[in-house]
Amino acid sequence: MDINIRKVSVFGIQYAVVDYTSAARLIIERAIRRERCSVSALAVHGLMEAYNQPDFKAQVNQLDLVVPDGQPIRWAMNWFHQCGLKDRVYGPELTIRVLEAGNNFGLSIFLFGSKQATLSLLAKNIQAKYPNIQIVGMQADRFRDATIEEDLADIHLINHLKPQLVLVGRGCPRQEKWVANHLLSISVPMMAVGAAFDFLAGTLDQAPSWMQNNGLEWLYRLYKEPGRLWKRYLFTNSQFMFLLIRALFFKQYR
């Protein structure tokens, strides 16, 4: 699908130059018309995963709309390409903006990923805050690769229920891979939204605003989940900083 939005390269990933309003508007427009649209809110971790894995990089660049989830991504886009972005496009906040707008149209959605208990809380909170949103179905994550039979069953279920939007919360890079692998088999917009399911379900606390605004959300999440996240942030953040410094000195943005 041709999306007439400027895109710029940050270390080889084509990021869309969008804000919350323009990104949410585009997603809602496609959802109402039931047109394909693939979206990822990609922060530093996802960017470095793609930088280090050519196959994953190709999958991410197949997506229609990769938005700058983290403040460091926004800074890089502004420094390298003079994009003038005033804020990042954070996956959980973008999800809220889409649900708010979709509530006006009685948008129907399907929830894919996370634990069943989290999905139940998420659905309850969505229905309380956005009563016109129709949750037509959900599928908890199996936390492994689906078999061919399971994958076909998932595709059949989603297409049978005919949602206007599929929200995918499987964590990066699994959610982006899932969306990329279903570009032709699912004909409605799909959004890879990261930790949005946990945040909106209330099972995981978000960092204070001042930390989010200053690119320190990773530090808060590391404090909350050190055993799971320490390797991610040690290696990906360090590599990103190295690439960023090299780019600023040698103008190597790809």
Secondary structure, DSSP 4 states (H G I P E B T S, - for coil): ------EEEETTEEEE---HHHHHHHHHHHHHTT---EEEEE-HHHHHHHHH-HHHHHHHTTSSEEEE-SHHHHHHHHHHH----SS---HHHHHHHHHHHHHTTT-EEEEEES-HHHHHHHHHHHHHH-TT-EEEEEE---SSPPPHHHHHHHHHHHHHH--SEEEEES-TTHHHHHHHHTTTT--S-EEE-TTHHHHHHTSSPPPPHHHHHTT-HHHHHHHH-HHHHHHHHHHHHHHHHHHHHHHHHH----
